């Protein structure tokens, strides 16, 4: 029997909560269970390392994208499998992989679904599964603090976003795989491992989490009108068709800002820096995904 560990953010809820999770695992015959709860996602890595040291082969992560980010940052390169139980405000990796916000279904996927090796990104030493960003995006996420997200959910990002649409553009120089790609003024720089990012926006239409590349996007618009045009194009068509967005793909990215910029990984603010060194880490983790029928393409392509 596979040795299972649960790493749970005790403040997050889904279905009947952690009591239901215990019951469903027991009903599935999971008896040799390692169980760890944390009050904050930043405390998860210590528990993840303990679970691995105790021989866990499948780690179930209970929480949102911040919790998942802290766990996969620790598990990058591990041979075991990671199952996501999407109990947080934002569950973008789960959404991109086809894992529903339903406790019974998520448990069955973790225990009986397919196993898929996916890439991670890494920015200034931190791994991310969904996206990283700097500028408008990161300022918006930084302002959407825990209290606001708990009370407003996803609307917290919209609310704080409206407060930053007037932020000024900054000089940015970007090299992709050693070649100069962008040199100009921008309000936001994004790096995506999957297609759907913060706020449910389909920012990177061609993103695949297992192609050994990251999507790189630069938004040059600023102010209410520019951002309304940009988000409108993203909502009804391909992001690259917006005249205020430039998109490419690459494995290594070097970003230099004219002034220090706030940056984030998977919805968690990381502080400010004038330089971002971004890399893809191919096939970094194994995740549990819905079983695919013959001939069916994997979710998240």
C-alpha positions as CSV (number, residue, x, y, z in Angstrom):
1,X,0.0,0.0,0.0
2,X,1.3,3.4,-0.9
3,X,2.3,5.5,2.1
4,X,0.2,8.7,2.1
5,X,0.9,12.0,3.8
6,X,-1.4,14.9,4.2
7,X,0.0,18.4,4.5
8,X,-3.0,20.6,5.4
9,X,-3.5,24.4,5.9
10,X,-5.9,24.2,8.8
11,X,-7.5,27.5,8.0
12,X,-8.7,26.3,4.5
13,X,-12.0,24.5,4.0
14,X,-13.6,22.3,1.4
15,X,-16.7,20.1,1.8
16,X,-16.8,18.7,5.3
17,X,-13.3,19.9,6.1
18,X,-10.4,17.9,7.3
19,X,-12.6,15.5,9.2
20,X,-14.2,14.4,6.0
21,X,-10.8,14.1,4.3
22,X,-9.7,11.6,7.1
23,X,-13.0,9.7,6.6
24,X,-12.7,9.4,2.9
25,X,-9.0,8.3,3.1
26,X,-10.0,5.6,5.6
27,X,-12.9,4.5,3.4
28,X,-10.3,4.1,0.5
29,X,-8.2,1.8,2.7
30,X,-5.5,4.3,3.6
31,X,-4.3,3.2,7.0
32,X,-0.7,4.1,7.1
33,X,-1.3,7.8,7.1
34,X,1.1,10.7,8.0
35,X,-0.9,13.8,9.0
36,X,0.5,17.3,9.3
37,X,-1.4,20.6,9.8
38,X,0.0,24.1,9.6
39,X,-1.4,27.5,10.4
40,X,0.4,29.3,7.6
41,X,1.5,28.0,4.2
42,X,5.1,29.2,4.8
43,X,5.3,26.6,7.6
44,X,4.5,23.7,5.2
45,X,8.1,23.0,3.8
46,X,9.3,21.7,7.2
47,X,6.3,19.2,7.3
48,X,6.9,18.2,3.7
49,X,10.5,17.3,4.4
50,X,9.4,15.4,7.5
51,X,6.9,13.4,5.4
52,X,9.5,12.6,2.8
53,X,12.0,11.5,5.5
54,X,9.3,9.2,6.9
55,X,8.9,7.5,3.6
56,X,5.8,9.2,2.1
57,X,5.2,8.1,-1.5
58,X,2.1,10.3,-2.1
59,X,1.7,13.7,-0.5
60,X,-1.8,15.3,-0.5
61,X,-1.6,19.1,-0.3
62,X,-4.8,20.7,1.3
63,X,-5.0,24.4,0.5
64,X,-4.7,27.0,-2.2
65,X,-2.0,28.0,-4.6
66,X,0.2,29.5,-1.9
67,X,0.1,26.2,0.0
68,X,0.8,24.3,-3.2
69,X,3.7,26.6,-4.1
70,X,5.4,26.2,-0.8
71,X,5.1,22.4,-1.1
72,X,6.2,22.0,-4.7
73,X,9.1,24.4,-4.0
74,X,10.3,21.7,-1.5
75,X,9.4,18.7,-3.6
76,X,11.0,19.7,-6.9
77,X,13.0,16.7,-8.1
78,X,11.2,14.3,-5.7
79,X,10.3,10.9,-7.2
80,X,6.9,10.6,-5.4
81,X,3.6,12.0,-6.4
82,X,1.7,15.1,-5.3
83,X,-2.1,15.2,-5.0
84,X,-3.9,18.5,-4.8
85,X,-7.0,19.0,-2.6
86,X,-8.1,22.5,-3.7
87,X,-9.3,24.0,-0.4
88,X,-8.1,27.6,-0.9
89,X,-9.3,30.9,-2.3
90,X,-7.3,30.5,-5.5
91,X,-6.8,27.0,-6.9
92,X,-5.2,27.8,-10.3
93,X,-3.0,24.8,-10.6
94,X,-5.9,22.5,-9.8
95,X,-8.1,24.3,-12.3
96,X,-5.5,24.0,-15.1
97,X,-5.0,20.3,-14.3
98,X,-8.8,19.5,-14.3
99,X,-9.0,18.9,-10.6
100,X,-12.5,20.1,-9.4
101,X,-13.1,21.9,-6.1
102,X,-15.0,18.8,-4.8
103,X,-13.5,16.9,-2.0
104,X,-14.7,13.4,-3.0
105,X,-13.6,13.8,-6.6
106,X,-10.2,15.3,-5.6
107,X,-9.4,12.4,-3.3
108,X,-10.3,9.9,-5.9
109,X,-8.0,11.7,-8.4
110,X,-5.2,11.7,-6.0
111,X,-5.5,8.0,-5.2
112,X,-6.7,6.5,-8.5
113,X,-6.0,9.1,-11.2
114,X,-3.1,9.3,-13.6
115,X,0.3,10.5,-12.7
116,X,1.7,13.3,-14.9
117,X,5.2,14.8,-14.7
118,X,5.1,18.6,-15.1
119,X,7.6,21.4,-15.2
120,X,8.1,24.1,-12.6
121,X,9.4,27.6,-13.1
122,X,12.0,29.2,-10.8
123,X,12.5,32.9,-10.2
124,X,15.3,34.1,-8.0
125,X,15.5,30.7,-6.4
126,X,11.7,30.1,-5.7
127,X,9.8,27.5,-7.7
128,X,6.3,28.2,-9.1
129,X,3.8,25.9,-10.6
130,X,1.4,28.4,-12.2
131,X,2.9,31.8,-12.7
132,X,5.2,34.5,-11.5
133,X,5.0,38.2,-12.2
134,X,6.3,41.7,-11.5
135,X,4.8,45.1,-11.7
136,X,1.0,45.7,-11.9
137,X,0.3,42.0,-11.3
138,X,2.5,41.7,-8.2
139,X,1.3,45.0,-6.7
140,X,-2.3,43.8,-7.1
141,X,-1.5,40.5,-5.4
142,X,0.5,42.1,-2.6
143,X,-2.4,44.4,-1.7
144,X,-4.9,41.5,-1.7
145,X,-4.0,40.5,1.8
146,X,-5.3,37.4,3.6
147,X,-8.2,39.2,5.4
148,X,-9.4,40.7,2.1
149,X,-9.1,37.4,0.2
150,X,-11.0,35.6,3.0
151,X,-13.8,38.1,2.9
152,X,-14.0,38.7,-0.9
153,X,-12.5,35.6,-2.5
154,X,-11.4,36.1,-6.1
155,X,-13.0,39.6,-6.1
156,X,-10.1,40.7,-3.9
157,X,-7.9,40.7,-6.9
158,X,-10.3,42.7,-8.9
159,X,-10.7,45.2,-6.1
160,X,-7.0,45.7,-5.6
161,X,-6.3,45.7,-9.3
162,X,-8.6,48.7,-9.8
163,X,-6.3,50.6,-7.4
164,X,-3.2,49.9,-9.5
165,X,-4.4,50.5,-13.1
166,X,-2.9,54.0,-12.9
167,X,0.6,52.9,-11.9
168,X,3.4,54.2,-14.1
169,X,5.3,52.0,-16.6
170,X,9.0,51.4,-15.9
171,X,12.0,50.7,-18.1
172,X,12.5,47.0,-18.7
173,X,15.1,45.0,-20.5
174,X,14.5,41.3,-21.1
175,X,16.7,38.6,-22.5
176,X,15.2,35.2,-23.5
177,X,17.6,32.3,-23.9
178,X,20.5,34.7,-24.1
179,X,18.9,36.9,-26.8
180,X,17.5,40.4,-26.4
181,X,13.8,40.2,-26.7
182,X,12.3,43.4,-25.1
183,X,13.7,46.8,-24.4
184,X,11.2,49.4,-23.5
185,X,8.6,50.5,-20.9
186,X,6.2,48.1,-19.3
187,X,3.6,48.0,-16.5
188,X,3.7,44.2,-16.0
189,X,5.9,41.2,-16.8
190,X,4.5,37.7,-16.4
191,X,5.9,34.2,-16.6
192,X,3.5,31.3,-17.1
193,X,3.7,27.6,-16.7
194,X,0.0,27.1,-17.6
195,X,-2.7,29.0,-19.5
196,X,-5.1,30.3,-16.8
197,X,-3.6,32.7,-14.2
198,X,-4.8,35.1,-11.6
199,X,-8.4,36.1,-11.7
200,X,-9.2,33.2,-14.1
201,X,-7.6,35.1,-17.1
202,X,-6.5,33.0,-20.1
203,X,-3.2,34.9,-20.4
204,X,-1.1,32.3,-22.2
205,X,-3.2,30.4,-24.8
206,X,-0.5,28.0,-25.9
207,X,1.0,27.2,-22.5
208,X,1.7,23.5,-21.6
209,X,3.0,22.5,-18.2
210,X,5.1,19.7,-19.6
211,X,6.8,21.2,-22.7
212,X,10.1,22.3,-21.1
213,X,9.3,26.0,-21.7
214,X,7.8,29.0,-19.9
215,X,5.5,31.6,-21.5
216,X,6.8,35.2,-21.1
217,X,4.5,38.1,-21.4
218,X,4.9,41.9,-21.2
219,X,2.1,44.4,-20.9
220,X,2.9,47.9,-22.0
221,X,-0.5,49.5,-21.2
222,X,-1.1,51.6,-18.2
223,X,-4.2,53.5,-17.0
224,X,-7.8,52.5,-17.0
225,X,-8.5,52.6,-20.7
226,X,-5.3,50.6,-21.7
227,X,-6.0,47.9,-19.1
228,X,-9.7,47.7,-20.1
229,X,-8.6,47.1,-23.7
230,X,-6.0,44.5,-22.7
231,X,-8.2,42.5,-20.3
232,X,-11.1,42.7,-22.9
233,X,-8.9,41.2,-25.6
234,X,-7.8,38.4,-23.1
235,X,-11.5,37.7,-22.3
236,X,-12.7,37.3,-25.8
237,X,-9.7,36.2,-27.8
238,X,-6.0,35.3,-27.8
239,X,-3.9,37.5,-25.5
240,X,-1.2,37.9,-28.2
241,X,-3.7,39.8,-30.4
242,X,-3.7,42.7,-28.0
243,X,-1.5,45.6,-29.2
244,X,-0.5,46.2,-25.6
245,X,0.8,42.7,-24.9
246,X,3.9,40.9,-26.2
247,X,4.3,37.1,-25.7
248,X,7.1,34.6,-26.3
249,X,8.4,31.3,-25.0
250,X,11.7,30.4,-23.5
251,X,13.8,28.4,-21.0
252,X,15.9,31.1,-19.4
253,X,14.8,34.7,-18.9
254,X,16.8,37.6,-17.5
255,X,14.8,40.7,-16.6
256,X,16.3,44.0,-15.5
257,X,14.1,46.9,-14.3
258,X,14.9,50.5,-14.2
259,X,13.6,50.7,-10.6
260,X,13.0,47.9,-8.0
261,X,9.7,46.1,-8.7
262,X,7.5,44.0,-6.5
263,X,7.3,40.4,-7.7
264,X,5.2,37.4,-6.9
265,X,5.1,33.6,-7.3
266,X,1.8,31.7,-7.5
267,X,-0.1,34.5,-5.8
268,X,2.4,35.2,-3.0
269,X,4.3,38.5,-2.8
270,X,8.1,38.0,-2.5
271,X,9.4,41.6,-2.0
272,X,11.1,43.8,-4.5
273,X,14.1,43.5,-6.8
274,X,15.7,45.2,-9.9
275,X,16.6,41.9,-11.5
276,X,14.7,38.6,-12.0
277,X,16.5,35.4,-13.1
278,X,13.8,33.0,-14.3
279,X,14.3,29.4,-15.4
280,X,12.1,26.4,-16.3
281,X,12.8,23.2,-14.4
282,X,11.6,20.5,-16.8
283,X,9.7,17.5,-15.4
284,X,10.2,18.7,-11.8
285,X,7.3,17.1,-10.1
286,X,4.7,14.3,-10.5
287,X,1.1,15.4,-10.0
288,X,-2.1,13.4,-9.7
289,X,-4.5,14.3,-12.5
290,X,-7.9,12.9,-13.7
291,X,-7.6,9.6,-15.6
292,X,-7.5,10.2,-19.3
293,X,-9.4,8.0,-21.8
294,X,-7.6,6.7,-24.8
295,X,-7.2,9.5,-27.4
296,X,-8.1,12.2,-24.9
297,X,-5.7,15.1,-24.5
298,X,-4.5,15.9,-21.0
299,X,-6.0,18.9,-19.2
300,X,-3.8,21.9,-19.0
301,X,-2.4,21.6,-22.6
